């Protein structure tokens, strides 16, 4: 019952956006390629936040200069489990 209501409400709005993506992914887009792209996005984001962005920008308003309050380190540590899950599966 709820599924039909949600489908009637959201399908006309979301279908034009997601239908081309679904068609593209259902063709010859291999799982290995998807895994490679996903891990690349995670690693790229970790490199971007951890190395490329300035420390003053990432840690703006940080009350303490302790290493435990550095958001660059916490970003990398928080994303590592995702990378390991994608590598495993």
C-alpha positions in Angstrom: 0.0 0.0 0.0 2.7 2.5 1.0 4.9 1.4 -1.8 2.2 2.2 -4.4 1.6 5.6 -2.9 5.3 6.5 -2.9 5.6 5.2 -6.5 2.7 7.4 -7.6 4.2 10.4 -5.9 7.9 10.1 -6.7 8.1 8.1 -9.9 7.1 11.0 -12.2 9.7 13.2 -10.6 12.6 10.8 -10.3 12.2 8.7 -13.4 13.6 11.3 -15.8 16.7 11.6 -13.7 17.4 8.0 -12.9 16.2 6.2 -16.0 19.2 7.1 -18.2 21.5 6.1 -15.3 19.7 2.8 -15.0 19.9 2.1 -18.7 23.6 2.9 -18.7 24.4 0.7 -15.8 22.3 -2.2 -17.1 24.2 -2.5 -20.3 27.9 -3.5 -20.3 29.0 -1.8 -17.1 30.9 -4.5 -15.4 31.1 -5.0 -11.6 34.9 -4.8 -11.6 34.7 -1.4 -13.3 32.1 -0.2 -10.8 34.3 -1.4 -7.9 37.3 0.4 -9.4 35.4 3.7 -9.9 33.9 3.6 -6.4 37.2 2.9 -4.7 38.7 5.6 -6.9 36.2 8.1 -5.6 36.8 7.2 -2.0 40.6 7.3 -2.4 40.4 10.6 -4.4 38.3 12.2 -1.7 40.7 11.1 1.0 43.6 12.5 -0.9 41.7 15.7 -1.6 40.8 16.3 2.0 43.9 14.9 3.6 46.6 16.4 1.3 45.2 19.0 -1.2 42.9 21.1 1.0 44.7 23.6 3.3 44.7 22.7 6.9 43.3 26.1 7.9 40.3 25.5 5.6 39.5 22.0 6.8 40.0 22.8 10.5 38.5 26.2 10.6 37.2 27.1 14.1 39.0 24.2 15.7 39.4 25.1 19.4 42.4 22.8 20.1 45.4 22.2 17.9 45.7 18.6 19.1 46.2 15.9 16.4 42.9 14.3 17.6 40.9 17.3 16.5 42.3 17.3 13.0 39.4 16.7 10.7 41.6 15.6 7.8 42.8 12.5 9.8 39.2 11.7 10.9 38.0 12.0 7.3 40.5 9.4 6.1 39.9 7.1 9.1 36.1 7.3 8.6 36.4 6.5 4.9 38.8 3.6 5.2 36.2 1.0 6.3 34.2 1.8 3.2 37.2 1.2 1.0 37.9 -2.1 2.7 34.3 -3.2 2.3 34.4 -2.4 -1.5 37.7 -4.2 -1.8 36.3 -7.3 0.0 33.1 -7.6 -1.9 
